[in-house]
Amino acid sequence: CESGTLRIKDLPAIADSWLNGVNVSGERALAWKDDSIFVELAVSCELFEAGFRWQSTWYSREADAYYRADTAEVIPANAKPETIVSLPKGDVDFNKLMQVLMADESLALQPDYLITKLDVRVNTPDRRMGPETIPVNRLIFHLTIQSPGQTLELYVDIEDEKVYRYEQ
């Protein structure tokens, strides 16, 4: 994020520091509701300064609401609490994400390509993301990457080392 833009080559730096950022935001979430569970992470660049912005989302069964720790926004969920799945921190691997992206020759990605969206959560039957072919109950990275002449919307399952996208 040196220039205020997130690039593929920044993924190893994210890997080195994301957990600390989420742990700090987790303290805010637990101060909000002590039953909060970590459910989603979005990563972007800080505005007007170098560094990453950790936009973590937490869910409280007691409040039946989501809490965005970076802004303190509370969003009513109106969900069946048993269907909300915690994001397993131990399975989030930005280095592996970079390996999978760079290994997919059909994408022809370069490290300098811009990432305009990067988030990760568990794809569940009640909170689906991306194409129907993405496995459920799996941790999925969702990215939007700017490459010359096109925008790629990608869903990456690092467990299967597979990249999914909408096909036309």
C-alpha positions as a Python dict, from the first residue, in 0.01 Angstrom:
ca = {
    (1, 'C'): (0, 0, 0),
    (2, 'E'): (296, 232, -46),
    (3, 'S'): (116, 440, -309),
    (4, 'G'): (-227, 405, -151),
    (5, 'T'): (-321, 121, -383),
    (6, 'L'): (-340, -247, -301),
    (7, 'R'): (-155, -478, -539),
    (8, 'I'): (-112, -855, -569),
    (9, 'K'): (248, -818, -454),
    (10, 'D'): (117, -678, -121),
    (11, 'L'): (-36, -1014, -20),
    (12, 'P'): (279, -1137, 165),
    (13, 'A'): (289, -813, 368),
    (14, 'I'): (-79, -863, 452),
    (15, 'A'): (4, -1218, 562),
    (16, 'D'): (263, -1080, 805),
    (17, 'S'): (34, -831, 976),
    (18, 'W'): (-337, -913, 936),
    (19, 'L'): (-375, -1119, 1253),
    (20, 'N'): (-251, -837, 1477),
    (21, 'G'): (-495, -597, 1309),
    (22, 'V'): (-785, -835, 1357),
    (23, 'N'): (-693, -900, 1720),
    (24, 'V'): (-704, -525, 1792),
    (25, 'S'): (-1042, -494, 1619),
    (26, 'G'): (-1160, -801, 1810),
    (27, 'E'): (-1105, -619, 2137),
    (28, 'R'): (-1345, -347, 2016),
    (29, 'A'): (-1598, -610, 1908),
    (30, 'L'): (-1585, -787, 2243),
    (31, 'A'): (-1631, -455, 2420),
    (32, 'W'): (-1947, -409, 2208),
    (33, 'K'): (-2086, -759, 2278),
    (34, 'D'): (-1889, -1024, 2463),
    (35, 'D'): (-2038, -1305, 2252),
    (36, 'S'): (-1903, -1159, 1925),
    (37, 'I'): (-1754, -1400, 1672),
    (38, 'F'): (-1529, -1307, 1381),
    (39, 'V'): (-1713, -1364, 1050),
    (40, 'E'): (-1552, -1158, 774),
    (41, 'L'): (-1241, -960, 687),
    (42, 'A'): (-1196, -701, 415),
    (43, 'V'): (-853, -554, 347),
    (44, 'S'): (-779, -223, 179),
    (45, 'C'): (-524, 55, 202),
    (46, 'E'): (-545, 328, 464),
    (47, 'L'): (-659, 660, 328),
    (48, 'F'): (-390, 930, 313),
    (49, 'E'): (-122, 716, 479),
    (50, 'A'): (81, 402, 419),
    (51, 'G'): (-47, 76, 562),
    (52, 'F'): (-339, -160, 552),
    (53, 'R'): (-692, -110, 676),
    (54, 'W'): (-846, -412, 850),
    (55, 'Q'): (-1222, -403, 810),
    (56, 'S'): (-1334, -689, 1030),
    (57, 'T'): (-1697, -786, 1081),
    (58, 'W'): (-1819, -962, 1393),
    (59, 'Y'): (-2154, -1118, 1476),
    (60, 'S'): (-2336, -1125, 1810),
    (61, 'R'): (-2604, -1388, 1864),
    (62, 'E'): (-2735, -1191, 2161),
    (63, 'A'): (-2787, -877, 1950),
    (64, 'D'): (-2856, -1064, 1624),
    (65, 'A'): (-2642, -801, 1459),
    (66, 'Y'): (-2313, -750, 1279),
    (67, 'Y'): (-2051, -511, 1411),
    (68, 'R'): (-1797, -350, 1180),
    (69, 'A'): (-1503, -293, 1412),
    (70, 'D'): (-1329, -29, 1201),
    (71, 'T'): (-1631, 206, 1201),
    (72, 'A'): (-1834, 77, 1501),
    (73, 'E'): (-2132, 38, 1267),
    (74, 'V'): (-2399, -204, 1392),
    (75, 'I'): (-2610, -375, 1126),
    (76, 'P'): (-2920, -579, 1220),
    (77, 'A'): (-2879, -934, 1090),
    (78, 'N'): (-3229, -1081, 1110),
    (79, 'A'): (-3057, -1417, 1078),
    (80, 'K'): (-3092, -1760, 1222),
    (81, 'P'): (-2800, -1740, 1468),
    (82, 'E'): (-2710, -2107, 1416),
    (83, 'T'): (-2640, -2035, 1048),
    (84, 'I'): (-2370, -1774, 1117),
    (85, 'V'): (-2027, -1936, 1089),
    (86, 'S'): (-1709, -1804, 1244),
    (87, 'L'): (-1418, -1729, 1010),
    (88, 'P'): (-1140, -1968, 1118),
    (89, 'K'): (-835, -1743, 1165),
    (90, 'G'): (-597, -2039, 1138),
    (91, 'D'): (-715, -2110, 782),
    (92, 'V'): (-670, -1755, 648),
    (93, 'D'): (-349, -1763, 443),
    (94, 'F'): (-266, -1467, 220),
    (95, 'N'): (63, -1627, 107),
    (96, 'K'): (-127, -1929, -20),
    (97, 'L'): (-377, -1697, -188),
    (98, 'M'): (-93, -1534, -380),
    (99, 'Q'): (48, -1876, -480),
    (100, 'V'): (-290, -1991, -613),
    (101, 'L'): (-345, -1668, -806),
    (102, 'M'): (-1, -1666, -966),
    (103, 'A'): (-14, -2039, -1051),
    (104, 'D'): (-336, -2006, -1255),
    (105, 'E'): (-194, -1954, -1604),
    (106, 'S'): (-537, -1879, -1751),
    (107, 'L'): (-547, -1555, -1549),
    (108, 'A'): (-201, -1435, -1659),
    (109, 'L'): (-174, -1215, -1349),
    (110, 'Q'): (124, -994, -1269),
    (111, 'P'): (234, -890, -916),
    (112, 'D'): (178, -522, -995),
    (113, 'Y'): (-190, -564, -1086),
    (114, 'L'): (-426, -362, -870),
    (115, 'I'): (-663, -527, -620),
    (116, 'T'): (-975, -312, -581),
    (117, 'K'): (-1160, -554, -351),
    (118, 'L'): (-1026, -817, -113),
    (119, 'D'): (-1236, -994, 145),
    (120, 'V'): (-1260, -1337, 300),
    (121, 'R'): (-1537, -1529, 474),
    (122, 'V'): (-1692, -1873, 488),
    (123, 'N'): (-1931, -1954, 203),
    (124, 'T'): (-2235, -2113, 367),
    (125, 'P'): (-2572, -2233, 237),
    (126, 'D'): (-2739, -1931, 401),
    (127, 'R'): (-2469, -1676, 309),
    (128, 'R'): (-2358, -1778, -38),
    (129, 'M'): (-2105, -1587, -241),
    (130, 'G'): (-2002, -1610, -603),
    (131, 'P'): (-2093, -1875, -858),
    (132, 'E'): (-2304, -2173, -751),
    (133, 'T'): (-2007, -2407, -816),
    (134, 'I'): (-1815, -2273, -514),
    (135, 'P'): (-1815, -2531, -235),
    (136, 'V'): (-2016, -2443, 75),
    (137, 'N'): (-1875, -2439, 426),
    (138, 'R'): (-1537, -2333, 289),
    (139, 'L'): (-1324, -2028, 348),
    (140, 'I'): (-1334, -1824, 26),
    (141, 'F'): (-1132, -1519, -74),
    (142, 'H'): (-1318, -1273, -298),
    (143, 'L'): (-1106, -1038, -508),
    (144, 'T'): (-1154, -787, -782),
    (145, 'I'): (-835, -736, -982),
    (146, 'Q'): (-766, -474, -1247),
    (147, 'S'): (-564, -618, -1533),
    (148, 'P'): (-498, -447, -1866),
    (149, 'G'): (-830, -405, -2044),
    (150, 'Q'): (-1042, -598, -1796),
    (151, 'T'): (-1164, -633, -1441),
    (152, 'L'): (-1149, -984, -1296),
    (153, 'E'): (-1388, -1087, -1020),
    (154, 'L'): (-1238, -1396, -859),
    (155, 'Y'): (-1336, -1635, -579),
    (156, 'V'): (-1049, -1842, -447),
    (157, 'D'): (-1067, -2164, -246),
    (158, 'I'): (-710, -2206, -120),
    (159, 'E'): (-787, -2551, 23),
    (160, 'D'): (-856, -2691, -325),
    (161, 'E'): (-624, -2434, -490),
    (162, 'K'): (-905, -2339, -724),
    (163, 'V'): (-1014, -2006, -870),
    (164, 'Y'): (-1383, -1959, -952),
    (165, 'R'): (-1540, -1687, -1162),
    (166, 'Y'): (-1868, -1618, -1332),
    (167, 'E'): (-1867, -1755, -1686),
    (168, 'Q'): (-2073, -1607, -1965),
}
